[in-house]
Amino acid sequence: MKTLTLAAILAPALALGQGALAQQMSDAEFGERVRAYLMENPQVIMEAVAALEAQESEAQAAQDNQLVADNADALFRAEGDWVGGNPEGDVTVVEFLDYRCGYCKRAHPEVAELLQSDGNIRLIVKEFPILGEQSVLASRFAMATLEVAGSEAYGEVSDALMTMRGEITADSLGALADELELDGSAIMGAMGTPEIDAKIAENYALAQTMGISGTPSFVFGDQMVRGYVPLDAMRQIVAEERDEG
C-alpha cells in the first residue's frame, strides 16, 4: 500500500474548509485553526488513516474480483494444469507456487490439511517459477512428471519438491525419481518439450495480467489473495465463498 501522508489525508477536508471560510479568514489563520484542532484531537488523524486504508482495501478487492472474473477461463479451465483435492468440489482454489519459495513451503502442509479436512475443495496448481534456475528446473520436472506419469505421480513429486532440502539439480531430481520409482529418464527427456515451454509462458502471462508478482498467490473462488495465508484464514475465506454461493 502506498505511504499515507498527512497532506493526502487532510487535503479534501482542507479544500472544503478553505472554500467555506475563505471570506472569513486568511489561509494562515485557517491553517492555525486546523493545526490547533489536530493537536487537541490527534485521534482524528488515526481515524482518517484507518478510513482511507479501508477505502483503498475495498477498492483493491473489487479490482481483484474483476480480474478473477475476466480471467476465469485461464484460471479455472486451462489445459495442462494439475487438479487435486476433490475435482468436483464446490469451491475451487488456485495456487501460484514456486518450489524454492519459503512461504510456499510453509503454506504447503496447511493447503494439504485444508483439502483433507474439508473434502469438498478443488485445487488447481499454477507452476510459477520465479526464483531462479533451480525453480525453473523443479517446475519443469513436476510438469514433465504429469505429462509422462500422470496426476498421482505429479502429486507425489510436487509434495517431495516442496519438502526437498538442498540444491535442485539434475542429479537430485534423478534421485527423487528413483526414490518414487518413476522413470527418471523419460521425465528428464520431457522437461524441455514445447508444451511445457508454452505452459510456463502461459502462467507467466496470466500472473502479469492478474498483477501477481510473488508466491504463493491464491484465488479462492472469486477472491484473490496475494501472499501466504494461514490455515484458519483459508478456512474462513472458503466459508465466505460458500455463503456467497
C-alpha positions in Angstrom: 0.0 0.0 0.0 1.3 3.5 -0.8 2.5 5.7 2.1 -0.2 7.9 3.5 0.9 11.5 4.2 -0.9 14.0 6.4 -1.4 16.2 3.4 -3.1 13.4 1.5 -5.4 12.6 4.3 -6.4 16.1 5.1 -6.4 17.6 1.6 -10.2 17.1 0.9 -11.2 18.5 4.2 -8.8 21.4 4.0 -10.0 22.3 0.5 -13.7 22.2 1.6 -12.9 24.2 4.7 -10.9 26.8 3.0 -13.7 27.3 0.5 -16.2 27.8 3.2 -14.1 30.1 5.3 -12.2 31.9 2.6 -14.2 35.1 3.1 -13.7 35.0 6.9 -10.0 34.4 7.4 -6.7 34.1 5.7 -5.1 30.8 4.7 -2.6 31.2 7.6 -5.4 31.7 10.1 -7.3 28.8 8.8 -4.2 26.6 8.9 -3.6 27.6 12.5 -7.1 26.6 13.5 -6.8 23.2 11.8 -3.4 22.7 13.5 -4.7 23.6 16.9 -7.7 21.3 16.5 -5.5 18.3 15.5 -3.1 18.9 18.4 -6.0 18.8 20.8 -7.6 15.8 19.0 -4.8 13.7 17.5 -7.1 10.6 17.3 -8.8 12.3 14.3 -5.6 11.6 12.2 -5.6 7.9 13.1 -9.3 7.7 12.3 -8.7 9.4 8.9 -5.8 7.0 8.2 -8.0 4.0 9.1 -10.9 5.2 6.9 -8.6 5.8 3.9 -6.9 2.4 4.3 -10.3 0.7 4.4 -11.4 2.5 1.3 -8.2 1.6 -0.6 -8.6 -2.1 0.6 -12.1 -2.2 -0.6 -11.1 -0.7 -4.0 -8.3 -3.2 -4.4 -10.6 -6.2 -3.5 -13.1 -5.0 -6.1 -10.4 -4.7 -8.7 -9.1 -8.1 -7.9 -12.5 -9.7 -8.1 -12.9 -8.2 -11.6 -9.6 -9.6 -12.6 -10.6 -13.0 -11.5 -13.9 -12.8 -13.4 -12.2 -11.5 -16.5 -9.6 -14.4 -16.4 -11.8 -17.2 -15.2 -11.1 -19.5 -18.2 -7.4 -19.2 -17.8 -7.6 -19.6 -14.0 -10.1 -22.4 -13.7 -10.3 -24.2 -17.0 -6.9 -24.1 -18.6 -5.5 -27.3 -20.1 -2.4 -28.8 -18.6 -2.9 -27.7 -15.0 -2.8 -30.3 -12.3 -6.1 -30.7 -10.4 -6.0 -32.0 -6.8 -8.3 -32.3 -3.9 -11.9 -33.1 -4.9 -12.2 -32.5 -8.7 -16.0 -32.0 -8.2 -15.5 -29.7 -5.2 -17.9 -26.7 -4.7 -15.0 -24.2 -4.1 -12.0 -24.0 -6.4 -8.6 -22.8 -5.0 -5.9 -21.8 -7.5 -2.3 -21.6 -6.2 0.6 -20.0 -8.0 3.7 -21.6 -6.4 7.5 -21.9 -6.7 9.3 -24.9 -5.1 12.1 -22.7 -3.8 9.8 -20.2 -2.1 9.9 -20.4 1.7 6.4 -19.2 2.2 5.1 -21.8 -0.4 6.9 -24.4 1.7 5.2 -23.0 4.8 1.8 -23.0 3.2 2.1 -26.5 1.7 1.1 -28.6 4.7 -1.7 -26.1 5.5 -3.1 -26.4 2.0 -2.9 -30.2 2.3 -4.7 -30.0 5.6 -7.4 -27.8 4.2 -8.1 -30.2 1.4 -8.1 -33.2 3.6 -10.2 -31.8 6.4 -12.7 -30.1 4.1 -13.1 -32.8 1.4 -15.0 -30.5 -1.0 -12.3 -28.3 -2.4 -10.8 -28.4 -5.9 -7.2 -27.4 -6.1 -5.5 -26.1 -9.2 -1.8 -25.6 -9.2 -0.2 -23.0 -11.4 3.6 -23.6 -11.8 5.1 -20.1 -11.4 8.9 -20.5 -11.1 10.3 -17.0 -10.4 13.2 -17.6 -8.0 15.9 -18.6 -10.4 17.1 -21.6 -12.5 16.5 -24.1 -9.8 12.9 -23.1 -9.5 12.5 -23.5 -13.3 14.2 -26.9 -13.2 11.9 -28.1 -10.4 8.7 -26.8 -12.2 9.8 -28.4 -15.5 10.4 -31.7 -13.7 7.0 -31.6 -12.0 5.2 -30.7 -15.2 7.1 -33.4 -17.1 6.1 -35.9 -14.5 2.4 -35.0 -15.0 2.9 -35.5 -18.8 4.8 -38.8 -18.5 3.5 -40.5 -15.4 0.1 -38.9 -14.7 -1.7 -37.0 -12.0 -0.9 -39.2 -9.0 2.8 -39.2 -9.7 2.7 -35.4 -10.1 1.2 -35.1 -6.7 3.9 -37.2 -5.2 6.7 -35.2 -7.0 5.1 -31.8 -6.1 5.0 -32.8 -2.4 8.6 -34.0 -2.5 9.8 -30.9 -4.2 8.1 -28.7 -1.6 9.9 -30.6 1.3 13.2 -31.1 -0.5 16.3 -29.7 1.2 19.4 -28.7 -0.6 20.1 -27.8 -4.2 17.8 -28.8 -7.0 19.9 -30.3 -9.8 19.6 -33.0 -12.5 21.2 -35.4 -10.1 18.9 -34.6 -7.1 15.9 -34.9 -9.4 17.1 -38.2 -10.8 17.5 -39.5 -7.2 14.0 -38.3 -6.5 12.6 -40.2 -9.5 14.4 -43.3 -8.3 13.0 -42.9 -4.8 9.5 -42.6 -6.1 10.0 -45.5 -8.5 9.4 -43.3 -11.6 11.0 -43.4 -15.0 13.5 -40.6 -14.5 15.0 -40.8 -18.0 11.6 -40.4 -19.6 10.7 -37.5 -17.3 14.0 -35.7 -17.9 13.5 -36.2 -21.6 10.2 -34.4 -21.5 11.3 -31.4 -19.4 12.1 -29.3 -22.5 9.1 -30.0 -24.7 7.3 -27.2 -26.5 4.2 -28.0 -24.4 6.0 -27.3 -21.2 7.7 -24.2 -22.6 4.2 -22.9 -23.6 2.6 -23.7 -20.3 5.2 -21.9 -18.3 4.9 -18.9 -20.6 1.2 -19.0 -20.3 1.4 -19.0 -16.4 3.8 -16.0 -16.5 1.5 -14.1 -18.8 -1.5 -14.9 -16.6 0.3 -13.8 -13.5 1.3 -10.5 -15.2 -2.3 -9.9 -16.2 -3.5 -10.6 -12.7 -0.9 -8.4 -11.1 0.7 -11.3 -9.3 4.5 -10.9 -8.8 5.2 -13.2 -5.8 4.5 -16.6 -4.4 2.4 -18.1 -3.0 -0.6 -16.3 -4.5 -4.1 -17.7 -4.3 -7.5 -17.4 -5.8 -10.3 -18.7 -3.6 -13.4 -18.8 -5.7 -13.7 -15.2 -6.8 -11.3 -13.8 -4.2 -7.6 -13.2 -4.9 -5.1 -13.3 -2.0 -1.5 -12.3 -2.6 0.9 -14.0 -0.2 0.9 -16.6 2.5 -2.4 -17.3 4.1 -2.6 -19.3 7.4 -4.9 -22.3 7.6 -7.6 -20.6 9.7 -7.8 -17.7 7.3 -8.1 -20.1 4.4 -11.0 -21.8 6.1 -12.7 -18.5 6.7 -12.3 -17.5 3.1 -13.7 -20.8 1.9 -16.6 -20.4 4.2 -17.3 -16.9 2.8 -17.2 -18.3 -0.7 -19.8 -20.9 0.2 -22.0 -18.4 1.9 -22.0 -16.3 -1.2 -22.9 -19.3 -3.3 
